[in-house]
Amino acid sequence: MNTRTTLKINENGHLTIGGCDAVDLAKSFGTPLYVMDEQYIRDMCRVYRDVIANLYGGNGLVLYASKAFSCMAIYKIVEQEKVGVDVVSGGELYTAVKAGFPADKIYMHGNNKLHSELEYALACGVGTIVVDAYSELDVLDAMAAERGKIQDILLRINPGVEAHTHHFIQTAKTDSKFGFSVSDGTADKITVYALQKKHVRLRGYHCHIGSQIFEKESFRLAADKMMAFMAEMKQKYSFIADKLNLGGGYGIWYTEEDAKVSVPQYAQYLEAVIEEIKAKAKEYSLQEPFLLIEPGRSIVGEAGITLYTVGAIKEIPGVKKYVAVDGGMFDNPRYALYQAKYTALLANRAAEKATEVVSIAGKCCESGDIVCADVSLPKAETGDILAVLSTGAYNYSMASNYNRNLIPPVVLAKDGKAEYIVRPQSYDDLIRNDVIPPRLQS
Ligand SMILES: *Cc1c(COP(=O)(O)O)cnc(C)c1O
């Protein structure tokens, strides 16, 4: 099992999360069910926040990348942990605002923000908008002028560091729909363009080099390139960027192939970055910028598990054994999207040794509807409770009603108690917006 403390096995041989018996949770709330460990989320917020406080004089802010898991309660939790958020759509912004999240601590992203989304962001008083297009600068400047205000912005920059799970590369050419590239001069040009605008105030730069990254050096290199770019902008245009946002991407444990990073070890990523920023600030005689980071997956990913009930079991002799559960790609599309890997176990027999390799299939009408391929389990039987681990990020937030399956509810577990933070859907929810026009009525 992984290194976190949230998952344990109790005297009945049942898996527990946040002090709650997973088998009891399945009984009380039904399956499929998402369970999130509140303390883990809080601990992860604190790890990052404390590094900025202790090593950088508090001159920065952790932003939770809420696309990883968005619902009203999570915005409350991170607000209580003195963390800001980033949002990437009007819908995420709406959820944050409805939860009472302070707008000045919201950063808004998006490579193609809609006019309606920008209007809404201005109306809400969103603190910072991370601009990613010339047209966006024009629109935003005009909108801010109309309101008689000056909107703080960052520019999304591509520093030429591409990180992938187990390696990273420096690239001269970048092919990405995100950001303006330093290497081809477009980052320089958009800076000049932004500085001419009267109703936006350029505060600095943002980059995000990838996701599920374990290499400290890739974050350090990104910081290095961004500081060099900031020095260049100061030298050429006397522009002093006072904010630097280095995005998210810290990796988490899904299977034995991934590094096991304990909660305190996450601090080291940020320590490396801060070391680099301080050194470069000295080297280039720059002020140390206000530092932002945007962890998403690492805050909520390992905090979450999904519970299912085992249904049909099908063995194809000599080929494979499928264990089907009452969920599938509608609650976790990540295998269907990119063959994501997970670890599963039987929550009601958590202490038993694995004896066979099976694939966990969902209940959707797609042969690609797999929850996890080739996982080791004890011999599963119909009625067992299956737990898939590390599902807190990009599962609920990517869920759909495909096949008109209901999106599972989410419960928050803490100190042996659990309660809904997202209630179950009903069949009525599925037809709530359906319309039969009169001409079809007969
Ligand atoms: C997705 C994303 C993040 C969060 O990435 P994680 O890998 O979940 O930490 C942060 N910033 C931006 C701009 C993103 O697109």
The ligand as an SDF file (V2000), in Angstrom:
LIG
                    3D

 15 15  0  0  0  0  0  0  0  0999 V2000
   -4.0510   21.2820  -14.5740 C   0  0  0  0  0  0  0  0  0  0  0  0
   -3.3830   22.5020  -14.1380 C   0  0  0  0  0  0  0  0  0  0  0  0
   -2.8670   22.5970  -12.8420 C   0  0  0  0  0  0  0  0  0  0  0  0
   -2.8740   21.4510  -11.8660 C   0  0  0  0  0  0  0  0  0  0  0  0
   -2.0920   20.3930  -12.2580 O   0  0  0  0  0  0  0  0  0  0  0  0
   -1.8820   19.1380  -11.2840 P   0  0  0  0  0  0  0  0  0  0  0  0
   -1.0910   18.2010  -12.0860 O   0  0  0  0  0  0  0  0  0  0  0  0
   -3.2430   18.6140  -10.9640 O   0  0  0  0  0  0  0  0  0  0  0  0
   -1.1710   19.6350  -10.0670 O   0  0  0  0  0  0  0  0  0  0  0  0
   -2.3160   23.8010  -12.4580 C   0  0  0  0  0  0  0  0  0  0  0  0
   -2.2540   24.8640  -13.2910 N   0  0  0  0  0  0  0  0  0  0  0  0
   -2.7580   24.7920  -14.5520 C   0  0  0  0  0  0  0  0  0  0  0  0
   -2.6840   25.9800  -15.4120 C   0  0  0  0  0  0  0  0  0  0  0  0
   -3.3220   23.6230  -15.0130 C   0  0  0  0  0  0  0  0  0  0  0  0
   -3.7900   23.5640  -16.2580 O   0  0  0  0  0  0  0  0  0  0  0  0
  1  2  1  0
  2  3  1  0
  2 14  2  0
  3  4  1  0
  3 10  2  0
  4  5  1  0
  5  6  1  0
  6  7  2  0
  6  8  1  0
  6  9  1  0
 10 11  1  0
 11 12  2  0
 12 13  1  0
 12 14  1  0
 14 15  1  0
M  END
$$$$
